[in-house]
């Protein structure tokens, strides 16, 4: 979890462990983070900043494409830099502020699902707004990461193996 979620601090990791039925103190989690976190403290150079944050950097572009019959298409694209993956795109002949806002809402909807159903919150005693149940370790279980928001965040579950 520490390697997959480098931006998570001890309270967030502790909350996720609680939801997996793992009883551990937050202080122990904090000590584990110090021991297992890979990498050096961030440098102040632009190159280092980009390297450290490329995994959660998205680009939004809005451009025009002329068609063979001289119409103009307006293209809206959201690209996830780390994976070079198009996360969302849409095309219209008549862009409006409302249409553009809807495009942004469509990519944000995945984050809101994560925020309400998966992410533990300190103000909710490390629960989620829609009260995620504790899942106790399965017999012969392994911990499986579930990618959320294009892999920017994760939720974990126990899966029983035969």
MODELLER restraints for C-alpha pairs under 7 A, 6 or more apart:
rsr = mdl.restraints
at = mdl.atoms
rsr.add(forms.Gaussian(group=physical.xy_distance, feature=features.Distance(at['CA:2:A'], at['CA:33:A']), mean=6.61, stdev=0.5))
rsr.add(forms.Gaussian(group=physical.xy_distance, feature=features.Distance(at['CA:2:A'], at['CA:37:A']), mean=6.31, stdev=0.5))
rsr.add(forms.Gaussian(group=physical.xy_distance, feature=features.Distance(at['CA:3:A'], at['CA:37:A']), mean=6.58, stdev=0.5))
rsr.add(forms.Gaussian(group=physical.xy_distance, feature=features.Distance(at['CA:5:A'], at['CA:153:A']), mean=6.89, stdev=0.5))
rsr.add(forms.Gaussian(group=physical.xy_distance, feature=features.Distance(at['CA:10:A'], at['CA:26:A']), mean=6.26, stdev=0.5))
rsr.add(forms.Gaussian(group=physical.xy_distance, feature=features.Distance(at['CA:10:A'], at['CA:29:A']), mean=5.68, stdev=0.5))
rsr.add(forms.Gaussian(group=physical.xy_distance, feature=features.Distance(at['CA:10:A'], at['CA:30:A']), mean=4.92, stdev=0.5))
rsr.add(forms.Gaussian(group=physical.xy_distance, feature=features.Distance(at['CA:11:A'], at['CA:26:A']), mean=6.50, stdev=0.5))
rsr.add(forms.Gaussian(group=physical.xy_distance, feature=features.Distance(at['CA:12:A'], at['CA:120:A']), mean=6.54, stdev=0.5))
rsr.add(forms.Gaussian(group=physical.xy_distance, feature=features.Distance(at['CA:14:A'], at['CA:26:A']), mean=5.64, stdev=0.5))
rsr.add(forms.Gaussian(group=physical.xy_distance, feature=features.Distance(at['CA:14:A'], at['CA:29:A']), mean=6.39, stdev=0.5))
rsr.add(forms.Gaussian(group=physical.xy_distance, feature=features.Distance(at['CA:15:A'], at['CA:120:A']), mean=5.71, stdev=0.5))
rsr.add(forms.Gaussian(group=physical.xy_distance, feature=features.Distance(at['CA:15:A'], at['CA:126:A']), mean=4.93, stdev=0.5))
rsr.add(forms.Gaussian(group=physical.xy_distance, feature=features.Distance(at['CA:16:A'], at['CA:120:A']), mean=6.65, stdev=0.5))
rsr.add(forms.Gaussian(group=physical.xy_distance, feature=features.Distance(at['CA:19:A'], at['CA:133:A']), mean=6.66, stdev=0.5))
rsr.add(forms.Gaussian(group=physical.xy_distance, feature=features.Distance(at['CA:19:A'], at['CA:134:A']), mean=4.31, stdev=0.5))
rsr.add(forms.Gaussian(group=physical.xy_distance, feature=features.Distance(at['CA:19:A'], at['CA:135:A']), mean=6.04, stdev=0.5))
rsr.add(forms.Gaussian(group=physical.xy_distance, feature=features.Distance(at['CA:20:A'], at['CA:134:A']), mean=5.70, stdev=0.5))
rsr.add(forms.Gaussian(group=physical.xy_distance, feature=features.Distance(at['CA:20:A'], at['CA:135:A']), mean=4.88, stdev=0.5))
rsr.add(forms.Gaussian(group=physical.xy_distance, feature=features.Distance(at['CA:20:A'], at['CA:136:A']), mean=5.56, stdev=0.5))
rsr.add(forms.Gaussian(group=physical.xy_distance, feature=features.Distance(at['CA:20:A'], at['CA:137:A']), mean=6.80, stdev=0.5))
rsr.add(forms.Gaussian(group=physical.xy_distance, feature=features.Distance(at['CA:20:A'], at['CA:157:A']), mean=6.74, stdev=0.5))
rsr.add(forms.Gaussian(group=physical.xy_distance, feature=features.Distance(at['CA:21:A'], at['CA:134:A']), mean=5.76, stdev=0.5))
rsr.add(forms.Gaussian(group=physical.xy_distance, feature=features.Distance(at['CA:21:A'], at['CA:135:A']), mean=5.75, stdev=0.5))
rsr.add(forms.Gaussian(group=physical.xy_distance, feature=features.Distance(at['CA:21:A'], at['CA:136:A']), mean=4.54, stdev=0.5))
rsr.add(forms.Gaussian(group=physical.xy_distance, feature=features.Distance(at['CA:21:A'], at['CA:137:A']), mean=6.61, stdev=0.5))
rsr.add(forms.Gaussian(group=physical.xy_distance, feature=features.Distance(at['CA:54:A'], at['CA:81:A']), mean=6.13, stdev=0.5))
rsr.add(forms.Gaussian(group=physical.xy_distance, feature=features.Distance(at['CA:54:A'], at['CA:82:A']), mean=5.37, stdev=0.5))
rsr.add(forms.Gaussian(group=physical.xy_distance, feature=features.Distance(at['CA:55:A'], at['CA:81:A']), mean=6.87, stdev=0.5))
rsr.add(forms.Gaussian(group=physical.xy_distance, feature=features.Distance(at['CA:55:A'], at['CA:82:A']), mean=4.76, stdev=0.5))
rsr.add(forms.Gaussian(group=physical.xy_distance, feature=features.Distance(at['CA:56:A'], at['CA:152:A']), mean=5.84, stdev=0.5))
rsr.add(forms.Gaussian(group=physical.xy_distance, feature=features.Distance(at['CA:57:A'], at['CA:80:A']), mean=6.32, stdev=0.5))
rsr.add(forms.Gaussian(group=physical.xy_distance, feature=features.Distance(at['CA:57:A'], at['CA:81:A']), mean=5.90, stdev=0.5))
rsr.add(forms.Gaussian(group=physical.xy_distance, feature=features.Distance(at['CA:58:A'], at['CA:78:A']), mean=6.70, stdev=0.5))
rsr.add(forms.Gaussian(group=physical.xy_distance, feature=features.Distance(at['CA:58:A'], at['CA:79:A']), mean=5.49, stdev=0.5))
rsr.add(forms.Gaussian(group=physical.xy_distance, feature=features.Distance(at['CA:58:A'], at['CA:80:A']), mean=4.57, stdev=0.5))
rsr.add(forms.Gaussian(group=physical.xy_distance, feature=features.Distance(at['CA:58:A'], at['CA:81:A']), mean=5.74, stdev=0.5))
rsr.add(forms.Gaussian(group=physical.xy_distance, feature=features.Distance(at['CA:59:A'], at['CA:78:A']), mean=5.63, stdev=0.5))
rsr.add(forms.Gaussian(group=physical.xy_distance, feature=features.Distance(at['CA:59:A'], at['CA:79:A']), mean=5.15, stdev=0.5))
rsr.add(forms.Gaussian(group=physical.xy_distance, feature=features.Distance(at['CA:59:A'], at['CA:80:A']), mean=6.59, stdev=0.5))
rsr.add(forms.Gaussian(group=physical.xy_distance, feature=features.Distance(at['CA:60:A'], at['CA:77:A']), mean=5.71, stdev=0.5))
rsr.add(forms.Gaussian(group=physical.xy_distance, feature=features.Distance(at['CA:60:A'], at['CA:78:A']), mean=4.54, stdev=0.5))
rsr.add(forms.Gaussian(group=physical.xy_distance, feature=features.Distance(at['CA:60:A'], at['CA:79:A']), mean=6.48, stdev=0.5))
rsr.add(forms.Gaussian(group=physical.xy_distance, feature=features.Distance(at['CA:61:A'], at['CA:76:A']), mean=5.89, stdev=0.5))
rsr.add(forms.Gaussian(group=physical.xy_distance, feature=features.Distance(at['CA:61:A'], at['CA:77:A']), mean=5.25, stdev=0.5))
rsr.add(forms.Gaussian(group=physical.xy_distance, feature=features.Distance(at['CA:61:A'], at['CA:78:A']), mean=6.54, stdev=0.5))
rsr.add(forms.Gaussian(group=physical.xy_distance, feature=features.Distance(at['CA:62:A'], at['CA:75:A']), mean=5.61, stdev=0.5))
rsr.add(forms.Gaussian(group=physical.xy_distance, feature=features.Distance(at['CA:62:A'], at['CA:76:A']), mean=4.58, stdev=0.5))
rsr.add(forms.Gaussian(group=physical.xy_distance, feature=features.Distance(at['CA:62:A'], at['CA:77:A']), mean=6.46, stdev=0.5))
rsr.add(forms.Gaussian(group=physical.xy_distance, feature=features.Distance(at['CA:63:A'], at['CA:74:A']), mean=5.85, stdev=0.5))
rsr.add(forms.Gaussian(group=physical.xy_distance, feature=features.Distance(at['CA:63:A'], at['CA:75:A']), mean=5.35, stdev=0.5))
rsr.add(forms.Gaussian(group=physical.xy_distance, feature=features.Distance(at['CA:63:A'], at['CA:76:A']), mean=6.77, stdev=0.5))
rsr.add(forms.Gaussian(group=physical.xy_distance, feature=features.Distance(at['CA:64:A'], at['CA:72:A']), mean=6.37, stdev=0.5))
rsr.add(forms.Gaussian(group=physical.xy_distance, feature=features.Distance(at['CA:64:A'], at['CA:73:A']), mean=5.53, stdev=0.5))
rsr.add(forms.Gaussian(group=physical.xy_distance, feature=features.Distance(at['CA:64:A'], at['CA:74:A']), mean=4.60, stdev=0.5))
rsr.add(forms.Gaussian(group=physical.xy_distance, feature=features.Distance(at['CA:64:A'], at['CA:75:A']), mean=5.99, stdev=0.5))
rsr.add(forms.Gaussian(group=physical.xy_distance, feature=features.Distance(at['CA:65:A'], at['CA:72:A']), mean=5.74, stdev=0.5))
rsr.add(forms.Gaussian(group=physical.xy_distance, feature=features.Distance(at['CA:65:A'], at['CA:73:A']), mean=5.09, stdev=0.5))
rsr.add(forms.Gaussian(group=physical.xy_distance, feature=features.Distance(at['CA:65:A'], at['CA:74:A']), mean=6.48, stdev=0.5))
rsr.add(forms.Gaussian(group=physical.xy_distance, feature=features.Distance(at['CA:66:A'], at['CA:72:A']), mean=4.61, stdev=0.5))
rsr.add(forms.Gaussian(group=physical.xy_distance, feature=features.Distance(at['CA:66:A'], at['CA:73:A']), mean=6.23, stdev=0.5))
rsr.add(forms.Gaussian(group=physical.xy_distance, feature=features.Distance(at['CA:72:A'], at['CA:93:A']), mean=6.48, stdev=0.5))
rsr.add(forms.Gaussian(group=physical.xy_distance, feature=features.Distance(at['CA:73:A'], at['CA:91:A']), mean=6.49, stdev=0.5))
rsr.add(forms.Gaussian(group=physical.xy_distance, feature=features.Distance(at['CA:73:A'], at['CA:92:A']), mean=5.82, stdev=0.5))
rsr.add(forms.Gaussian(group=physical.xy_distance, feature=features.Distance(at['CA:73:A'], at['CA:93:A']), mean=5.06, stdev=0.5))
rsr.add(forms.Gaussian(group=physical.xy_distance, feature=features.Distance(at['CA:74:A'], at['CA:91:A']), mean=5.56, stdev=0.5))
rsr.add(forms.Gaussian(group=physical.xy_distance, feature=features.Distance(at['CA:74:A'], at['CA:92:A']), mean=5.32, stdev=0.5))
rsr.add(forms.Gaussian(group=physical.xy_distance, feature=features.Distance(at['CA:74:A'], at['CA:93:A']), mean=6.04, stdev=0.5))
rsr.add(forms.Gaussian(group=physical.xy_distance, feature=features.Distance(at['CA:74:A'], at['CA:95:A']), mean=6.74, stdev=0.5))
rsr.add(forms.Gaussian(group=physical.xy_distance, feature=features.Distance(at['CA:75:A'], at['CA:90:A']), mean=5.90, stdev=0.5))
rsr.add(forms.Gaussian(group=physical.xy_distance, feature=features.Distance(at['CA:75:A'], at['CA:91:A']), mean=4.55, stdev=0.5))
rsr.add(forms.Gaussian(group=physical.xy_distance, feature=features.Distance(at['CA:75:A'], at['CA:92:A']), mean=6.74, stdev=0.5))
rsr.add(forms.Gaussian(group=physical.xy_distance, feature=features.Distance(at['CA:76:A'], at['CA:89:A']), mean=5.36, stdev=0.5))
rsr.add(forms.Gaussian(group=physical.xy_distance, feature=features.Distance(at['CA:76:A'], at['CA:90:A']), mean=5.37, stdev=0.5))
rsr.add(forms.Gaussian(group=physical.xy_distance, feature=features.Distance(at['CA:76:A'], at['CA:91:A']), mean=6.36, stdev=0.5))
rsr.add(forms.Gaussian(group=physical.xy_distance, feature=features.Distance(at['CA:77:A'], at['CA:88:A']), mean=5.82, stdev=0.5))
rsr.add(forms.Gaussian(group=physical.xy_distance, feature=features.Distance(at['CA:77:A'], at['CA:89:A']), mean=4.33, stdev=0.5))
rsr.add(forms.Gaussian(group=physical.xy_distance, feature=features.Distance(at['CA:77:A'], at['CA:90:A']), mean=6.81, stdev=0.5))
rsr.add(forms.Gaussian(group=physical.xy_distance, feature=features.Distance(at['CA:78:A'], at['CA:86:A']), mean=5.97, stdev=0.5))
rsr.add(forms.Gaussian(group=physical.xy_distance, feature=features.Distance(at['CA:78:A'], at['CA:87:A']), mean=5.57, stdev=0.5))
rsr.add(forms.Gaussian(group=physical.xy_distance, feature=features.Distance(at['CA:78:A'], at['CA:88:A']), mean=5.16, stdev=0.5))
rsr.add(forms.Gaussian(group=physical.xy_distance, feature=features.Distance(at['CA:78:A'], at['CA:89:A']), mean=6.29, stdev=0.5))
rsr.add(forms.Gaussian(group=physical.xy_distance, feature=features.Distance(at['CA:79:A'], at['CA:85:A']), mean=5.68, stdev=0.5))
rsr.add(forms.Gaussian(group=physical.xy_distance, feature=features.Distance(at['CA:79:A'], at['CA:86:A']), mean=4.47, stdev=0.5))
rsr.add(forms.Gaussian(group=physical.xy_distance, feature=features.Distance(at['CA:79:A'], at['CA:87:A']), mean=5.55, stdev=0.5))
rsr.add(forms.Gaussian(group=physical.xy_distance, feature=features.Distance(at['CA:80:A'], at['CA:86:A']), mean=6.30, stdev=0.5))
rsr.add(forms.Gaussian(group=physical.xy_distance, feature=features.Distance(at['CA:80:A'], at['CA:87:A']), mean=6.37, stdev=0.5))
rsr.add(forms.Gaussian(group=physical.xy_distance, feature=features.Distance(at['CA:88:A'], at['CA:107:A']), mean=6.61, stdev=0.5))
rsr.add(forms.Gaussian(group=physical.xy_distance, feature=features.Distance(at['CA:110:A'], at['CA:149:A']), mean=5.74, stdev=0.5))
rsr.add(forms.Gaussian(group=physical.xy_distance, feature=features.Distance(at['CA:111:A'], at['CA:149:A']), mean=5.59, stdev=0.5))
rsr.add(forms.Gaussian(group=physical.xy_distance, feature=features.Distance(at['CA:114:A'], at['CA:148:A']), mean=6.50, stdev=0.5))
rsr.add(forms.Gaussian(group=physical.xy_distance, feature=features.Distance(at['CA:116:A'], at['CA:128:A']), mean=6.02, stdev=0.5))
rsr.add(forms.Gaussian(group=physical.xy_distance, feature=features.Distance(at['CA:116:A'], at['CA:129:A']), mean=5.20, stdev=0.5))
rsr.add(forms.Gaussian(group=physical.xy_distance, feature=features.Distance(at['CA:116:A'], at['CA:130:A']), mean=6.02, stdev=0.5))
rsr.add(forms.Gaussian(group=physical.xy_distance, feature=features.Distance(at['CA:117:A'], at['CA:128:A']), mean=5.89, stdev=0.5))
rsr.add(forms.Gaussian(group=physical.xy_distance, feature=features.Distance(at['CA:117:A'], at['CA:129:A']), mean=6.70, stdev=0.5))
rsr.add(forms.Gaussian(group=physical.xy_distance, feature=features.Distance(at['CA:117:A'], at['CA:130:A']), mean=5.67, stdev=0.5))
rsr.add(forms.Gaussian(group=physical.xy_distance, feature=features.Distance(at['CA:117:A'], at['CA:132:A']), mean=6.51, stdev=0.5))
rsr.add(forms.Gaussian(group=physical.xy_distance, feature=features.Distance(at['CA:118:A'], at['CA:128:A']), mean=6.38, stdev=0.5))
rsr.add(forms.Gaussian(group=physical.xy_distance, feature=features.Distance(at['CA:118:A'], at['CA:155:A']), mean=6.14, stdev=0.5))
rsr.add(forms.Gaussian(group=physical.xy_distance, feature=features.Distance(at['CA:119:A'], at['CA:128:A']), mean=5.92, stdev=0.5))
rsr.add(forms.Gaussian(group=physical.xy_distance, feature=features.Distance(at['CA:120:A'], at['CA:126:A']), mean=4.88, stdev=0.5))
rsr.add(forms.Gaussian(group=physical.xy_distance, feature=features.Distance(at['CA:120:A'], at['CA:127:A']), mean=4.85, stdev=0.5))
rsr.add(forms.Gaussian(group=physical.xy_distance, feature=features.Distance(at['CA:120:A'], at['CA:128:A']), mean=4.86, stdev=0.5))
rsr.add(forms.Gaussian(group=physical.xy_distance, feature=features.Distance(at['CA:121:A'], at['CA:127:A']), mean=5.74, stdev=0.5))
rsr.add(forms.Gaussian(group=physical.xy_distance, feature=features.Distance(at['CA:121:A'], at['CA:128:A']), mean=6.05, stdev=0.5))
rsr.add(forms.Gaussian(group=physical.xy_distance, feature=features.Distance(at['CA:137:A'], at['CA:158:A']), mean=5.79, stdev=0.5))
rsr.add(forms.Gaussian(group=physical.xy_distance, feature=features.Distance(at['CA:138:A'], at['CA:158:A']), mean=6.12, stdev=0.5))
rsr.add(forms.Gaussian(group=physical.xy_distance, feature=features.Distance(at['CA:138:A'], at['CA:159:A']), mean=6.55, stdev=0.5))
rsr.add(forms.Gaussian(group=physical.xy_distance, feature=features.Distance(at['CA:138:A'], at['CA:160:A']), mean=5.51, stdev=0.5))
rsr.add(forms.Gaussian(group=physical.xy_distance, feature=features.Distance(at['CA:139:A'], at['CA:160:A']), mean=6.37, stdev=0.5))
rsr.add(forms.Gaussian(group=physical.xy_distance, feature=features.Distance(at['CA:140:A'], at['CA:160:A']), mean=5.67, stdev=0.5))
rsr.add(forms.Gaussian(group=physical.xy_distance, feature=features.Distance(at['CA:140:A'], at['CA:161:A']), mean=5.84, stdev=0.5))
rsr.add(forms.Gaussian(group=physical.xy_distance, feature=features.Distance(at['CA:141:A'], at['CA:158:A']), mean=5.84, stdev=0.5))
rsr.add(forms.Gaussian(group=physical.xy_distance, feature=features.Distance(at['CA:141:A'], at['CA:159:A']), mean=5.19, stdev=0.5))
rsr.add(forms.Gaussian(group=physical.xy_distance, feature=features.Distance(at['CA:141:A'], at['CA:160:A']), mean=4.19, stdev=0.5))
rsr.add(forms.Gaussian(group=physical.xy_distance, feature=features.Distance(at['CA:141:A'], at['CA:161:A']), mean=5.82, stdev=0.5))
rsr.add(forms.Gaussian(group=physical.xy_distance, feature=features.Distance(at['CA:142:A'], at['CA:158:A']), mean=5.63, stdev=0.5))
rsr.add(forms.Gaussian(group=physical.xy_distance, feature=features.Distance(at['CA:142:A'], at['CA:159:A']), mean=5.41, stdev=0.5))
rsr.add(forms.Gaussian(group=physical.xy_distance, feature=features.Distance(at['CA:142:A'], at['CA:160:A']), mean=6.41, stdev=0.5))
rsr.add(forms.Gaussian(group=physical.xy_distance, feature=features.Distance(at['CA:143:A'], at['CA:156:A']), mean=6.57, stdev=0.5))
rsr.add(forms.Gaussian(group=physical.xy_distance, feature=features.Distance(at['CA:143:A'], at['CA:157:A']), mean=5.81, stdev=0.5))
rsr.add(forms.Gaussian(group=physical.xy_distance, feature=features.Distance(at['CA:143:A'], at['CA:158:A']), mean=4.77, stdev=0.5))
rsr.add(forms.Gaussian(group=physical.xy_distance, feature=features.Distance(at['CA:143:A'], at['CA:159:A']), mean=6.34, stdev=0.5))
rsr.add(forms.Gaussian(group=physical.xy_distance, feature=features.Distance(at['CA:144:A'], at['CA:156:A']), mean=5.58, stdev=0.5))
rsr.add(forms.Gaussian(group=physical.xy_distance, feature=features.Distance(at['CA:144:A'], at['CA:157:A']), mean=5.40, stdev=0.5))
rsr.add(forms.Gaussian(group=physical.xy_distance, feature=features.Distance(at['CA:144:A'], at['CA:158:A']), mean=6.11, stdev=0.5))
rsr.add(forms.Gaussian(group=physical.xy_distance, feature=features.Distance(at['CA:144:A'], at['CA:159:A']), mean=6.61, stdev=0.5))
rsr.add(forms.Gaussian(group=physical.xy_distance, feature=features.Distance(at['CA:145:A'], at['CA:154:A']), mean=6.10, stdev=0.5))
rsr.add(forms.Gaussian(group=physical.xy_distance, feature=features.Distance(at['CA:145:A'], at['CA:155:A']), mean=5.84, stdev=0.5))
rsr.add(forms.Gaussian(group=physical.xy_distance, feature=features.Distance(at['CA:145:A'], at['CA:156:A']), mean=4.58, stdev=0.5))
rsr.add(forms.Gaussian(group=physical.xy_distance, feature=features.Distance(at['CA:145:A'], at['CA:157:A']), mean=6.70, stdev=0.5))
rsr.add(forms.Gaussian(group=physical.xy_distance, feature=features.Distance(at['CA:146:A'], at['CA:154:A']), mean=5.41, stdev=0.5))
rsr.add(forms.Gaussian(group=physical.xy_distance, feature=features.Distance(at['CA:146:A'], at['CA:155:A']), mean=5.08, stdev=0.5))
rsr.add(forms.Gaussian(group=physical.xy_distance, feature=features.Distance(at['CA:146:A'], at['CA:156:A']), mean=5.79, stdev=0.5))
rsr.add(forms.Gaussian(group=physical.xy_distance, feature=features.Distance(at['CA:147:A'], at['CA:153:A']), mean=6.22, stdev=0.5))
rsr.add(forms.Gaussian(group=physical.xy_distance, feature=features.Distance(at['CA:147:A'], at['CA:154:A']), mean=4.74, stdev=0.5))
rsr.add(forms.Gaussian(group=physical.xy_distance, feature=features.Distance(at['CA:147:A'], at['CA:155:A']), mean=6.70, stdev=0.5))
rsr.add(forms.Gaussian(group=physical.xy_distance, feature=features.Distance(at['CA:148:A'], at['CA:154:A']), mean=5.21, stdev=0.5))
